């Protein structure tokens, strides 16, 4: 059984180690739906002015249950205010809140 609080704490610890506030730098968390591996992957996306964009892997959530992912995202949003970008989710809704995933 996956504990959403533990998973969000782990992602946040890895995220805060990479986060350094810099001028002209954009940070974002990418959440990727891996259909082939049947997992959800979290990446830290860093874009600095006049540099290449970097995508650093943070964590892999080994489930395909959207309700579990929604709970992890809710816990993570309480800890950080970084933007979240959802990749490869198509036109689906969150099972608990019934909002579109975007």
VMD Tcl script that draws the C-alpha trace (Angstrom):
set ca {
  {0.00 0.00 0.00}
  {1.35 3.40 -0.98}
  {1.31 6.11 1.69}
  {0.70 9.48 -0.08}
  {2.25 11.49 2.76}
  {5.51 9.48 2.68}
  {5.73 9.67 -1.10}
  {5.16 13.45 -1.11}
  {7.74 13.91 1.66}
  {10.30 11.91 -0.32}
  {9.67 13.95 -3.48}
  {9.86 17.20 -1.51}
  {13.19 16.24 0.13}
  {14.74 15.45 -3.25}
  {13.20 18.60 -4.72}
  {14.47 20.94 -2.00}
  {18.02 19.59 -2.41}
  {17.95 20.71 -6.07}
  {16.16 24.01 -5.56}
  {18.45 27.05 -5.41}
  {16.75 30.40 -5.90}
  {18.50 32.12 -8.80}
  {17.77 35.10 -10.98}
  {16.14 34.38 -14.35}
  {15.50 30.76 -13.51}
  {12.22 28.84 -13.82}
  {11.43 25.71 -11.81}
  {8.62 23.26 -12.47}
  {7.63 19.73 -11.47}
  {6.72 17.46 -14.38}
  {4.44 14.51 -13.64}
  {4.60 11.99 -16.48}
  {2.14 9.16 -17.04}
  {4.28 6.27 -18.30}
  {1.79 3.99 -20.05}
  {4.40 1.36 -20.91}
  {6.00 1.05 -17.47}
  {2.64 1.56 -15.74}
  {4.13 4.18 -13.40}
  {3.95 7.90 -12.69}
  {7.32 9.67 -12.88}
  {8.23 12.96 -11.21}
  {10.89 15.26 -12.67}
  {12.28 18.65 -11.65}
  {12.48 20.87 -14.69}
  {15.00 23.73 -14.43}
  {15.21 26.42 -17.10}
  {17.85 29.13 -16.71}
  {18.31 32.05 -19.03}
  {20.97 31.36 -21.72}
  {21.29 27.71 -20.60}
  {19.79 24.43 -21.71}
  {16.69 23.19 -19.98}
  {17.39 20.37 -17.51}
  {15.02 17.64 -16.40}
  {16.16 15.77 -13.28}
  {14.33 12.60 -12.16}
  {12.92 12.83 -8.63}
  {10.80 9.76 -8.02}
  {8.78 6.95 -9.61}
  {5.39 6.07 -8.21}
  {4.80 2.40 -9.03}
  {1.04 2.44 -9.52}
  {-1.52 3.31 -12.18}
  {-4.19 4.37 -9.67}
  {-5.16 8.00 -10.30}
  {-6.75 8.34 -6.85}
  {-3.39 7.54 -5.21}
  {-1.63 10.01 -7.51}
  {-4.20 12.68 -6.66}
  {-3.54 12.20 -2.93}
  {0.23 12.44 -3.49}
  {-0.22 15.62 -5.56}
  {-2.46 17.14 -2.86}
  {0.18 16.44 -0.20}
  {2.94 17.80 -2.43}
  {1.01 21.01 -3.16}
  {0.80 21.66 0.58}
  {4.59 21.57 0.80}
  {5.63 23.50 -2.30}
  {4.25 26.22 -4.55}
  {6.10 25.15 -7.69}
  {4.05 24.70 -10.85}
  {3.05 21.20 -11.85}
  {3.02 20.11 -15.48}
  {1.11 16.91 -16.31}
  {2.38 15.00 -19.36}
  {0.62 12.15 -21.25}
  {-2.61 12.20 -19.28}
  {-4.90 12.99 -22.21}
  {-8.45 14.06 -21.42}
  {-8.95 12.47 -18.02}
  {-10.33 13.72 -14.72}
  {-9.12 13.28 -11.18}
  {-11.23 10.55 -9.56}
  {-11.78 12.36 -6.25}
  {-12.26 16.00 -7.23}
  {-13.56 15.35 -10.79}
  {-11.44 18.21 -12.19}
  {-9.58 17.91 -15.46}
  {-5.95 16.86 -15.16}
  {-3.89 19.75 -16.54}
}
mol new
graphics top color blue
foreach p $ca { graphics top sphere $p radius 0.5 }
foreach p [lrange $ca 0 end-1] q [lrange $ca 1 end] { graphics top cylinder $p $q radius 0.2 }
display resetview
